[in-house]
């Protein structure tokens, strides 16, 4: 299982965190998504395509970019 770290923009509240988490966890291969409002980061565990995750967030109105992958 890999971990993908994303920088997520335009999150301003707990509701945003919930929307981002739900959008990520709906994607194929995602086992868990931990989203942190203060750092503006999301760490996704599982075997998913980072580009698919970024596209899913952008569809929800949260621009994102890949920070790292383990």
Secondary structure, DSSP 4 states (H G I P E B T S, - for coil): -EEEEEEE-S--SHHHHHHHHHHHHTSTTEEEEEEETTTTEEEEEES--HHHHHHHHHHTT--EEEEEE-
